[in-house]
Amino acid sequence: MSSQLWAPWRIEYILKPRAQGSCIFCDYAGHGPEQAQEDLVLYQGEQAYVVLNRYPFAAGHLMVIPRRHCSDLTQLTPEEHDAIFRLVTQSCERLRKAVRAEGLNVGINLGAAAGAGIAEHLHVHIVPRWSGDTNFLPVLTDVRVMPQALEATWRHLSPFFTDLPGRPVPSHDP
């Protein structure tokens, strides 16, 4: 038996023109607060920022990303390293409160062979988890059920990041 799952919103991202050598994470880092909701950026700090993953493993799947383009932990300055992992800790704390996560997966895939979808720019994944949050769909069909649209998730999570110092990110639609 064959089945189809439609995700028409993905085609806009897939077909979006990209300049040669362009990095989506560098593009996000260069955008101002007026672009935050469209980019799904929740927080912009001097060294790193937090963004919702456009292709999440679970609702609320975040990424902490250094502003400077680099592909490996060894390329981070001590200041960048400290800022990124402080932001990972702060994001974990806020995500648990915001979505009542019972646990979190925190991980980094270094290189394409390790599973990095965007291997050229380092990023740390934070995935909220709940007891019994997996079912037969991911196991049998590699399909995940997202209970909330990304834009609604952004609107829900953004107020949890407003107390962090950094560049202002609007917390909801005007």
C-alpha positions as CSV (number, residue, x, y, z in Angstrom):
1,M,0.0,0.0,0.0
2,S,1.3,3.4,-0.9
3,S,0.4,6.7,0.8
4,Q,1.2,10.3,0.4
5,L,1.8,13.1,2.9
6,W,1.4,16.6,1.5
7,A,3.6,19.4,2.8
8,P,3.0,22.2,0.2
9,W,4.7,24.9,2.4
10,R,8.1,23.2,1.9
11,I,8.2,23.9,-1.9
12,E,8.7,27.7,-1.3
13,Y,11.9,26.9,0.7
14,I,13.1,24.3,-1.8
15,L,12.6,26.5,-4.9
16,K,13.9,29.7,-3.2
17,P,16.7,31.1,-5.3
18,R,20.1,31.1,-3.6
19,A,23.2,32.9,-4.5
20,Q,26.2,30.7,-5.2
21,G,28.1,30.2,-1.9
22,S,25.1,31.6,0.1
23,C,24.4,30.3,3.6
24,I,20.9,30.4,4.9
25,F,22.2,30.7,8.5
26,C,24.4,33.7,7.5
27,D,21.4,35.2,5.8
28,Y,19.3,34.9,8.9
29,A,22.2,36.4,11.0
30,G,22.3,39.4,8.7
31,H,18.5,40.1,8.8
32,G,17.1,42.7,11.1
33,P,14.3,42.3,13.7
34,E,11.6,43.1,11.1
35,Q,12.5,39.8,9.4
36,A,12.5,37.7,12.6
37,Q,9.1,36.1,12.4
38,E,9.5,35.2,8.7
39,D,12.9,33.7,9.4
40,L,11.6,32.1,12.6
41,V,14.3,33.7,14.7
42,L,13.4,33.8,18.4
43,Y,16.5,35.6,19.7
44,Q,19.5,37.5,18.3
45,G,22.6,37.9,20.4
46,E,26.0,39.4,19.6
47,Q,27.7,36.0,19.1
48,A,24.7,33.6,18.4
49,Y,21.0,33.4,17.7
50,V,18.1,31.0,18.2
51,V,15.8,29.9,15.4
52,L,13.0,27.4,15.0
53,N,14.0,24.5,12.7
54,R,12.0,24.6,9.5
55,Y,12.0,20.8,9.2
56,P,11.5,19.9,12.9
57,F,11.7,16.5,14.5
58,A,9.2,17.7,17.1
59,A,7.1,20.8,17.7
60,G,9.4,23.4,19.2
61,H,12.7,22.1,17.7
62,L,15.2,24.9,18.1
63,M,18.7,25.5,16.8
64,V,21.3,27.7,18.4
65,I,23.6,29.1,15.7
66,P,26.8,31.2,15.8
67,R,26.5,34.4,13.9
68,R,30.0,33.9,12.3
69,H,30.2,31.3,9.6
70,C,32.1,28.3,10.7
71,S,31.6,24.5,10.4
72,D,33.2,23.0,13.5
73,L,33.5,23.6,17.2
74,T,37.3,23.9,16.9
75,Q,36.8,27.1,14.8
76,L,34.9,28.9,17.5
77,T,36.7,31.6,19.5
78,P,36.5,31.1,23.3
79,E,34.0,33.9,23.5
80,E,31.8,32.4,20.8
81,H,32.0,29.0,22.4
82,D,30.9,30.4,25.8
83,A,28.1,32.5,24.3
84,I,26.7,29.6,22.2
85,F,26.6,27.1,25.1
86,R,25.3,29.7,27.5
87,L,22.5,30.3,24.9
88,V,21.9,26.5,24.6
89,T,21.4,26.3,28.4
90,Q,19.1,29.4,28.4
91,S,17.1,28.0,25.4
92,C,16.7,24.6,27.1
93,E,15.3,26.3,30.2
94,R,12.9,28.4,28.2
95,L,11.8,25.6,25.9
96,R,11.0,23.4,28.9
97,K,8.8,26.1,30.4
98,A,7.2,27.1,27.1
99,V,6.1,23.6,25.9
100,R,6.3,21.7,29.2
101,A,8.9,19.3,27.7
102,E,9.6,16.3,29.9
103,G,13.0,15.9,28.4
104,L,15.3,17.4,25.7
105,N,17.6,16.1,23.0
106,V,20.6,18.4,22.5
107,G,23.0,17.6,19.8
108,I,25.4,18.7,17.1
109,N,26.0,16.9,13.8
110,L,29.6,17.8,12.7
111,G,29.8,17.2,8.9
112,A,27.5,15.7,6.3
113,A,28.6,12.2,7.2
114,A,27.4,12.8,10.8
115,G,23.9,13.9,9.5
116,A,24.3,17.6,9.3
117,G,21.8,19.0,6.8
118,I,23.7,22.2,6.6
119,A,27.2,21.0,7.3
120,E,29.0,24.3,6.3
121,H,27.5,26.2,9.3
122,L,27.7,24.9,12.8
123,H,24.4,24.6,14.7
124,V,23.2,23.0,17.9
125,H,19.8,21.2,17.9
126,I,17.4,21.3,20.9
127,V,14.5,19.0,20.5
128,P,11.7,18.9,23.2
129,R,10.5,15.4,24.1
130,W,7.6,13.9,26.0
131,S,6.9,10.4,27.4
132,G,5.2,8.5,24.6
133,D,5.8,11.2,22.0
134,T,6.8,8.6,19.3
135,N,4.3,6.4,17.6
136,F,4.3,4.1,14.6
137,L,4.5,6.8,11.9
138,P,8.1,7.7,12.3
139,V,9.1,4.1,12.7
140,L,7.2,2.7,9.7
141,T,7.0,5.7,7.3
142,D,9.5,8.3,8.4
143,V,6.5,10.7,8.9
144,R,6.2,13.1,11.8
145,V,3.0,14.7,13.1
146,M,3.4,18.4,14.0
147,P,0.6,19.6,16.2
148,Q,1.2,23.3,15.5
149,A,2.2,25.4,12.5
150,L,5.7,26.9,12.6
151,E,4.4,30.5,12.7
152,A,2.1,29.7,15.7
153,T,5.0,28.0,17.4
154,W,7.2,31.1,16.9
155,R,4.4,33.3,18.3
156,H,4.1,31.0,21.3
157,L,7.9,30.7,22.0
158,S,9.1,34.3,21.3
159,P,7.9,35.8,24.5
160,F,10.0,33.3,26.5
161,F,13.2,34.9,24.9
162,T,12.4,38.6,25.5
163,D,14.4,38.8,28.8
164,L,17.7,37.8,27.2
165,P,20.1,40.7,26.3
166,G,20.6,41.3,22.6
167,R,18.9,42.6,19.6
168,P,15.2,43.1,19.9
169,V,13.0,40.5,18.2
170,P,9.3,41.3,18.0
171,S,7.3,38.7,20.0
172,H,4.1,38.8,18.0
173,D,2.4,40.2,14.9
174,P,1.7,44.0,15.1
